[in-house]
Amino acid sequence: MTDLSTYLYISQDSIETPTRPLYTIEGIILKKYNISTDDYRLIETIVLKSEPHKAGQQWKFAGAFYFATTVLTTIGYGHSTPNTKSGKLFTMFYAMVGIPLGLVMFQSIGEQLNKFSSVVIRQAKRALGCKRTEATEINLIFVVSFLSSLTIAGGATAFSTYEGWTYFDSVYYCFVTLTTIGFGDMVALQKNNTLNDKLEYVAFTLIFILFGLAVVAASLDLLVLRFVTMNTEDERRDEAEALQ
């Protein structure tokens, strides 16, 4: 509840401030062009519905692959959605089968990444002449956290260049994407016919999402393991104290 109150307090001004000028502009347009409120709402709907198509045709291969990736990874931006019954049925079936397989895949990749990091850490410690060369959980958490930060920083640089976002907004987009929060307030590949004309950027975005999620999965795998270890150690300590 405290976190919610803090969030509402921080966001309140940003929610209320843009609303007033928007209503003012709406009133000016209605008066200037002498259109009814219903007609204005219709135009508003058309503009909103046409927004996703600025990227190009959403249901060609590139757009469909991007959509399938956001479903499989549970990011779900909401930038494009199936409109037909058959499309909705297929999406539900695809999600039921694909999401569990995706979770297993990312967990497996994360574990392999941790094993690879362990080998690198051991080799580095041997090269530095350290007495203890084993890779500890703290070492692994540091390495994977650094790799996660590097992935977000690199992705943010690319997205700020291609999308014209500020670097901070690009970092925010990368974080929201790789944690699968997927608000949908910022979505890549959604302007200038990108899906059709910039296939290398489409490929980069998909690789960024898949690789980034694997890195995040590795981080979470280590953090969960660390918490379990800490809890086990606490339980053993409590048992030892109880026996004394």
N, C-alpha and C positions, 0 to 999 in steps of 0.2 A: 504493500500500500504506500509506503514511503517513497519507493522508486517511482510509482505511478504519479504521485503528487508532484514529485520533482520534475518528471517529464512534462506534465501538464503545465507547470509553472514556466518551464523553459520554452515550451512550444506555443504558449498562449499568444504572445505578441505576434509571432510569425504567422499564426492562423488568422488572427483578427485583422491585422494591418492591411494585407492585400485585398481583403474582401470589400472594403469601403470603396476604393477607387474602381474596382471591377463593376460594382453596382452603378457607380456614377457614369462610367463609360457606357454601360448598357442603356441607361436612361438617355444619354446624349444620342446614341445610335437610333434608338426607337423614335426619338423626336425628330432627328435630322432626316431620316429616310421614310418617316411616316409608315412604319410597319407595325403590325400587331405583335403582341407578346408571343402568340402561338407561332407566327412565322419566324420570329427571332429564335425561339426554341428549336424549330425545325432546322434552321441554318446552323445553329450550335451543334445539333446532333450530327448533321452531315460533316461538319468540320472534324468532330471527334472521331467519327467512323472512318474518315478518309486518312487520318493521321498515320496508321500503320502502313498504308500503301505507299507512303513517301519513300520507303526503303526499297520498293520494288514489289513484285508479286510475291505475297507471303507464302503461297502454297506451291511454288516451284521447288526444285530439289533443295537449294540452299536454305530457303525459308522454312521448309518442312523439316529439314535436318536440325536447324536451330531450335524450332519448336519442340521436336522430339527430345533434344538435349535438355531443354528446360523442364520437360516433364520427367524424364529419367532421373535427373539430379534433384528434383523437387524444388527447383528455384521458382518456377512458375511466375514469371514476370506479369503475365496477363496481357502482353502486347498483342497477341493474336490468339484467338480461341476458335474451336470448331463450331460451326453453325448448323450443320445437318445432324439428324438423329444418328445416321451411320457413323459420322465423324466422332460424335460424342461417345457412342458405344465403343468404337475402336480405341479412343483415348482412355476410357476407363479400363478396358482389357489390357491395353499396352502398359498403363500405369501399374496395375495389379501385378503384372508379370515382371515388368522392367525395373520398377523401383527396388524391390528386394534384391534382384540380381545386381543392380547398380550399387547398392549398399555393400554387398559382398565384394564386388569388384574393387571399390574404392578402399575398403578395409584391407583387402589383400595387397593392393598396391602400396598402401600406407605401411603395412608390415614389412614389405620388401624394401621400401625406402628407409625404414628404420634399421634394417639389417645392413644395408649398404652404408648408412651413416656410421654404424658401429665399426665396420671394417675401416672406413676412412679415419675415424677417431683413433682407433688402435694403431694404425700405420703412422699417423701424425705424432702420437705420443712416443712411439718407438724412435721416430726420426729426431724428436726433441730430447731423447734420452731420459724420459720420465721413468721412475721406478715402477709405478703402477700403470700398466698399459691398457687395462680393461676400460670399456666404454660404460660409464655410469648413466643412470637415468637422467641425472641433471645435465650431463654432457649432451645426451641425445635431445632433451627438451630444448637446450640452448641452440643446437644446430638446426633443428626443425623449425623452431621459432624464427631464427634468422632467415631460413629459407622461405618461410611464409611471408615475412616482412619484405624480403627481396622480390618475391613473386608479386605481391601487391604493389610495391613501388615501381617495378618494371611495367606491370599492366597499366598502372595509372599514367605513366609516361606516354604509353602508346595511345590510350583512350583520350587523353587530353589533347593529343596531336590530331587524331582522326576525327573525334567528335566535337572538338572545340570547347570542351568543358574546362573549368579551372582544375588545377592539380588536386586541390582538396576534394572537389566533387568527384573526381576520378578515383581517388583513394576510397572515398565513401562508396562509390559504385562497386569497386572491387571487393571491399569488405562485405557489403550486403549480398553480393553475388556468391562469394566463396563460403559464406556462412549459411547459404541457401535461404536467407530471409526473403530476398526477392520482392521488395515493395512494389517495383514496377514504376516508380517515379522517374527513374533514369534507366534507359534500356539502350544498349549499343545496337548498331546496324539498323537504325530506324529512320534514316534520312538520306537524301541525295541518291536514291536508287542503289544504295550500297550493296544489297543482296545480289544484284545483277552485274554491277560494274566493278566491284572491288572484292573479288573472290579471295585474294590473298589476305585481306583484312578479315573476311568471314572465317577463313581457316585459322588465322591467329586467334580470333575470339573464341572459337570452339576449343582450340588447343589450350588456351589460357584457362578456360572453365574446367576442362577435364584434368589438366595437370595441377591447377590450383586446388581443386577439390581433393585430389590425391594427397597433396602436401598437408592440407587442413586435416584430412583423415588421419595422417601420420601423427600430427600434433595431438589430436583428440585421443588417439590410441595410447600415446605416451602419458597424457594427463590422467586418463582414466586409470591406467596401470599404476601411476604414482599415487593417486588417491586411494586405490585399493591397498597398496603396500603400506601407506601411512595408517590406514584404518586397522590393518592386520597388526602392525607394530604397536598401535595404541591398545588393541585388545590383549596382546601378549603382555604388555606392561601392566595393564589393569589386573590380569590374572596373576602375575608375579607378585604384585603388591597385595592382592587379596590372600595369597598363600603365606605371606610373611607374618 
